[in-house]
Amino acid sequence: MEPVRLLLVGCGMMGARHVRGLAELEKTTPGKVKLLAVCDMRQELAEKVATEAEQLFSSRPKVFTSLEKALKAEPSLEAADVVTDPRSHDKVVAELFNSAIHVICEKPLALTVARGQRMLDAAKRARRTFAVAENNRRDPMNRLARACLDAGLIGRPNFALQLAMHGGTIVGTAWRHRLAMGGVIFDVALHLGYILEYLMGPIDTVCAKAQLVQPKREGKEYDGKPVAVDVDAEDAVTALLTFKSGAQGHWTSHFSDPGEAMFKRLILGSAGTLDSPGDRSGRPVVIQRGKDKISGDALLRELPSYRLNDIETRLFGDRPAQYTLQGPETDRKLIASEMDDFFTALRTGQSPEADGAAGLRSVAIIYAMLESALAGAAVKLDDVLSGKVHAYQDKVEAAQMSST
């Protein structure tokens, strides 16, 4: 397979992480990618990422401060990795598809469902591969949890409990806490939504309550600089879920926990329970049937045919029951996996695992909770996906307009 000639669009925190993930992929399976150029309107960030890429790949990508200039100067480009903030995804991706460029876009796919749908329409018109960078679905422990469910180790799932309690400082970057960017529930809890569907199947209805607990936050930006932000988006939500399978669920994400942090993902089945660890933690999946707990090698013995796919085997081993890696290394490997899937789809014409439609659904899951909380009534996820329900998203669009 010829190396994919790639443009990186966006050189902030996630852009730098994507370069490291690409380098991890190149180290694992050489010859998959050629990073020809990087683009960011902030030249100092683009230069910084280009310098790191040069150290990792032994060749320096060209630096551009506008997408138009990059596409004009590098006509051999065939794919782009879009790592800008969610407000700009739809415009950036549309310009790339208009230039017949294949695209992988960071999550969240778009600021609203309507914007995301326009991105899918553009991909269809251009007949280009469209993938979304949902890295946590590729965590080996999530793969193992899915294999346990597929094998019927806990019988038929009937209930899912998802709890995630986070501290009340800046979560990654200050912009995540602003309504104009969707808010912290939208940007961070989105991972939990797509994992719930990965394990339990499609969500049907959502009935939620949300609140803004902490209107001011202080902490550090991803680069270590002190920062303070006035928060205008909800930071805590609780939802009752009904899945199309008939199973039910309870989901709480709280980003203003002043004390004990907590993560719990527990699936109840007709024959037992499955305790799935926090994403990227490396902790083991635990099956419990009666008083018997099964994990580690004993769990693998119940799944004799279970294997990770080729690239994930190269990155993590073929049958990991747990792993002990530092956070940055896990991050690189998961990004390497999602990029490999995108490049393979581009070359073969197959659909990527997390395609544009999957990314749009992830956006709709979060907005289903927030739309329900605003309306004070249950909503159907399909009504959010179709655009029938959009009042909360209208608030986001209004906040975005007033911030520009």
C-alpha positions in Angstrom: 0.0 0.0 0.0 1.4 3.4 -1.0 1.8 5.8 1.9 -1.2 8.1 2.3 -0.2 11.7 1.5 -1.6 13.6 4.5 -2.4 17.1 5.6 -2.8 17.9 9.3 -5.3 20.7 9.9 -5.1 22.1 13.4 -2.0 22.2 15.5 -3.2 22.7 19.1 -3.2 20.2 21.8 -4.9 17.4 19.8 -3.0 18.2 16.6 0.3 17.5 18.5 -1.2 14.3 19.9 -2.2 13.2 16.4 1.3 13.7 15.1 2.6 11.4 17.9 -0.1 8.9 17.0 1.0 9.0 13.4 4.6 8.4 14.4 3.5 5.4 16.6 1.7 4.0 13.5 4.8 4.5 11.4 7.0 2.8 14.0 4.6 -0.1 14.2 3.8 -0.5 10.5 6.2 1.6 8.4 5.1 3.1 5.1 1.4 3.8 5.9 1.6 7.6 5.8 3.5 10.6 4.5 2.8 13.8 6.5 3.4 16.4 3.8 2.0 19.5 5.5 0.5 21.0 8.6 -1.9 23.9 8.7 -3.0 26.3 11.5 -3.9 30.0 11.3 -1.6 30.4 14.3 1.8 30.1 12.7 3.7 29.6 15.9 1.7 26.5 16.7 2.0 25.1 13.2 5.8 25.6 13.3 6.0 23.9 16.7 4.1 20.8 15.5 6.1 20.7 12.3 9.3 20.7 14.3 8.1 17.8 16.4 7.0 16.0 13.3 10.5 16.5 11.8 12.0 14.9 14.9 9.6 11.9 14.8 9.6 11.3 11.0 13.0 12.7 10.0 11.4 15.0 7.5 9.7 18.3 8.1 6.2 18.9 6.8 5.5 22.2 5.1 3.8 24.8 7.2 0.7 26.7 6.1 -1.6 29.2 7.8 -4.6 28.7 5.5 -6.3 25.6 4.1 -6.6 27.2 0.7 -2.9 27.8 0.4 -2.1 24.3 1.6 -4.3 22.7 -1.0 -3.0 24.9 -3.8 0.6 24.4 -2.9 0.4 20.6 -2.4 -1.8 19.2 -5.2 -0.7 15.6 -4.4 -2.5 15.7 -1.0 -5.1 13.0 -0.9 -6.2 13.0 2.8 -6.6 15.3 5.7 -6.7 14.9 9.5 -8.9 17.6 10.9 -8.1 18.6 14.5 -9.5 22.1 14.8 -12.1 23.1 17.4 -15.7 21.8 16.8 -17.0 25.1 15.6 -15.0 25.0 12.5 -15.3 21.3 11.6 -18.2 21.7 9.1 -16.6 24.5 7.1 -13.1 23.0 7.1 -14.4 19.5 6.1 -16.7 20.9 3.4 -13.7 22.7 1.8 -11.7 19.5 1.9 -14.4 17.4 0.3 -14.9 20.1 -2.4 -11.2 19.5 -3.2 -11.7 15.7 -3.4 -9.8 15.1 -0.2 -10.5 12.1 2.1 -11.1 13.2 5.7 -10.8 11.9 9.2 -12.2 14.5 11.7 -11.7 14.7 15.5 -14.7 14.3 17.7 -17.2 15.8 18.3 -18.0 15.6 14.6 -19.7 19.0 14.6 -21.1 21.6 16.8 -24.7 20.6 16.1 -26.5 17.7 14.4 -27.5 20.0 11.5 -23.9 20.9 10.8 -22.9 17.3 11.0 -25.5 16.3 8.5 -24.2 18.8 6.1 -20.8 17.2 6.5 -22.2 13.8 5.7 -24.0 15.2 2.6 -20.7 16.8 1.4 -18.8 13.5 1.8 -21.5 11.6 -0.2 -21.4 14.2 -3.0 -17.6 14.0 -3.1 -17.5 10.2 -2.9 -14.7 10.5 -0.4 -13.9 8.4 2.7 -15.1 10.1 5.9 -14.0 8.9 9.3 -14.4 10.2 12.9 -11.6 9.9 15.5 -13.4 8.1 18.2 -10.3 6.6 19.9 -11.8 5.0 23.0 -13.8 2.4 21.2 -10.4 0.9 20.2 -9.3 0.5 23.8 -8.4 -3.2 24.2 -10.6 -3.5 27.3 -13.6 -2.1 25.5 -12.9 -4.7 22.7 -12.7 -7.4 25.4 -16.0 -6.2 27.0 -17.7 -6.3 23.7 -16.4 -9.9 23.1 -17.8 -11.0 26.4 -21.2 -9.7 25.6 -21.1 -11.1 22.1 -20.2 -14.5 23.6 -23.2 -14.4 26.0 -21.0 -14.6 29.1 -23.6 -12.6 31.1 -26.7 -13.7 29.2 -28.9 -11.1 27.6 -28.0 -7.6 28.8 -31.0 -5.7 30.4 -29.4 -2.7 32.2 -26.4 -0.5 31.9 -25.1 1.8 34.7 -22.6 4.6 33.7 -21.3 6.9 36.3 -18.4 9.4 35.8 -17.6 12.0 38.4 -14.8 14.4 37.7 -13.1 17.2 39.7 -14.1 20.8 39.3 -11.0 22.3 37.7 -10.4 23.1 34.0 -11.0 19.9 32.0 -8.3 19.8 29.4 -8.8 23.3 28.0 -10.9 26.3 29.0 -13.0 26.4 25.8 -14.7 23.1 26.7 -16.7 24.9 29.4 -18.3 27.4 27.1 -21.8 27.0 25.6 -20.5 28.4 22.3 -18.4 25.3 22.0 -21.1 22.9 23.1 -19.9 22.6 26.7 -18.0 20.1 28.7 -20.8 17.4 28.6 -20.9 17.6 24.8 -17.1 17.5 24.3 -16.0 15.0 27.0 -19.0 12.8 27.9 -19.5 12.1 24.2 -17.0 9.3 24.6 -19.2 7.6 27.1 -22.2 7.8 24.8 -20.6 6.0 21.9 -19.1 3.3 24.2 -22.6 2.7 25.7 -23.9 2.1 22.2 -20.9 0.0 21.2 -21.6 -2.3 24.1 -25.4 -2.1 24.4 -26.7 -1.3 20.9 -28.7 1.7 19.8 -30.3 4.1 22.3 -34.0 4.7 21.7 -35.2 7.3 24.2 -33.5 9.6 26.8 -35.0 11.4 29.8 -32.6 13.7 31.5 -31.9 16.5 33.9 -28.9 18.8 33.7 -27.5 21.6 35.8 -24.7 24.1 35.9 -23.0 23.5 39.3 -19.8 25.5 39.0 -20.1 28.9 37.1 -16.4 29.8 37.5 -13.4 27.5 37.0 -9.7 28.0 37.5 -6.9 25.6 36.5 -4.3 25.1 33.9 -4.6 24.9 30.1 -3.1 21.9 28.3 0.2 23.8 28.0 0.4 24.5 31.7 -0.6 28.1 31.7 -3.0 29.2 34.5 -6.5 30.0 33.2 -9.9 31.0 34.5 -13.2 30.8 32.7 -16.8 31.9 33.3 -18.8 28.8 32.6 -22.2 29.1 30.8 -22.8 25.4 29.9 -24.2 22.7 32.1 -21.6 20.6 33.8 -23.7 17.8 35.3 -26.3 15.6 33.7 -28.3 12.5 34.7 -30.3 10.5 32.2 -32.5 7.5 32.1 -32.0 5.5 28.9 -34.1 3.0 26.9 -32.2 1.0 24.3 -33.9 -0.4 21.2 -33.2 -3.9 22.5 -35.5 -3.1 25.4 -32.7 -2.8 27.9 -32.6 0.2 30.2 -29.8 2.4 31.6 -28.8 5.1 34.0 -26.1 7.6 33.0 -24.6 10.4 35.2 -21.7 12.6 34.1 -20.7 15.2 36.7 -17.8 17.5 36.1 -17.9 19.5 39.4 -17.1 16.8 42.0 -15.3 18.4 44.9 -14.3 15.1 46.6 -14.1 11.5 45.6 -13.8 10.9 41.8 -15.6 7.9 40.5 -16.0 5.8 37.4 -18.3 2.9 37.0 -19.6 1.1 33.9 -21.6 -2.0 34.9 -23.8 -4.0 32.6 -26.4 -6.4 34.0 -27.4 -9.5 32.1 -29.8 -12.4 32.7 -26.8 -14.6 33.8 -24.4 -12.2 35.4 -22.8 -8.8 35.3 -19.9 -7.2 33.4 -17.8 -4.5 35.1 -16.0 -2.6 32.3 -13.1 -0.4 33.5 -12.5 3.3 32.8 -11.4 4.0 29.2 -7.7 3.9 28.7 -7.1 2.7 32.3 -5.9 -0.7 31.3 -7.7 -2.3 34.3 -9.3 -5.7 33.7 -12.8 -6.5 32.6 -14.6 -8.5 35.4 -17.5 -10.9 34.9 -19.5 -11.9 37.9 -21.9 -14.8 38.0 -23.3 -15.3 41.4 -20.4 -15.1 43.8 -17.9 -16.1 41.1 -15.7 -13.4 39.6 -13.8 -14.0 36.4 -11.1 -11.8 35.0 -7.6 -12.0 33.5 -6.4 -15.3 32.1 -9.5 -17.1 33.4 -11.7 -14.8 31.4 -9.6 -15.3 28.3 -10.1 -19.0 28.6 -13.8 -18.5 28.2 -13.1 -16.7 24.9 -10.8 -19.0 23.0 -11.4 -17.4 19.7 -11.0 -13.8 20.9 -8.3 -11.7 19.2 -7.7 -8.0 18.6 -7.4 -7.0 14.9 -4.1 -6.8 13.2 -3.0 -3.3 14.0 -4.3 -3.4 17.6 -2.4 -6.7 18.1 0.7 -5.0 16.9 0.1 -2.2 19.3 -1.2 -4.0 22.4 -0.7 -7.8 21.8 -3.3 -10.2 20.5 -5.2 -11.1 23.7 -4.5 -8.6 26.5 -6.6 -9.1 29.6 -5.2 -5.8 31.0 -2.3 -3.5 30.3 0.0 -1.1 32.2 0.9 1.8 30.0 1.4 5.4 30.8 -1.3 7.7 29.5 0.6 9.3 26.7 1.7 5.9 25.3 -1.9 4.6 25.4 -3.0 7.8 23.7 -0.5 7.4 20.9 -1.5 3.8 20.3 -5.2 4.5 20.1 -4.7 7.3 17.7 -2.4 5.0 15.6 -5.2 2.5 15.5 -7.9 5.0 14.3 -5.5 6.4 11.7 -4.7 2.9 10.4 -8.4 2.2 10.1 -8.9 5.4 8.1 -6.0 4.7 5.8 -7.1 1.2 5.2 -10.6 2.3 4.4 -9.3 5.0 2.0 -7.2 2.4 0.1 -9.8 -0.4 0.0 -13.0 1.6 -0.4 -14.4 -0.1 2.8 -16.2 2.0 5.4 -14.2 3.0 8.4 -15.3 1.6 11.8 -16.3 5.0 13.0 -17.6 6.7 9.9 -19.3 10.0 9.6 -22.7 8.5 10.4 -21.3 7.1 13.6 -19.8 10.4 14.5 -23.1 12.2 13.9 -24.9 9.6 16.1 -22.5 10.4 18.9 -23.3 14.1 18.7 -27.0 13.3 18.8 -26.6 11.1 21.9 -25.3 14.0 23.9 -27.8 16.5 22.6 -30.6 14.0 23.3 -29.7 14.4 27.0 -29.5 18.2 26.8 -32.6 18.6 24.7 -34.5 16.4 27.1 -33.3 18.4 30.1 -34.3 21.7 28.4 -37.7 20.3 27.3 -38.4 18.6 30.6 -39.6 15.5 28.8 -38.2 12.4 27.3 -36.9 12.6 23.7 -36.3 10.0 21.0 -32.7 9.9 19.7 -34.0 9.5 16.2 -35.9 12.8 16.5 -32.6 14.5 17.4 -30.8 12.8 14.6 -33.5 13.8 12.1 -33.4 17.5 13.2 -37.0 17.4 14.6 -35.7 18.3 18.1 -33.1 21.1 18.2 -34.0 23.8 20.8 -30.9 23.3 22.9 -28.7 23.3 19.8 -30.3 26.6 18.8 -29.0 28.0 22.1 -25.5 26.7 21.2 -25.7 28.3 17.8 -26.9 31.6 19.3 -24.0 31.5 21.8 -21.5 30.8 19.0 -22.8 33.7 17.0 -22.5 36.1 19.9 -19.0 35.0 20.6 -17.7 35.8 17.1 
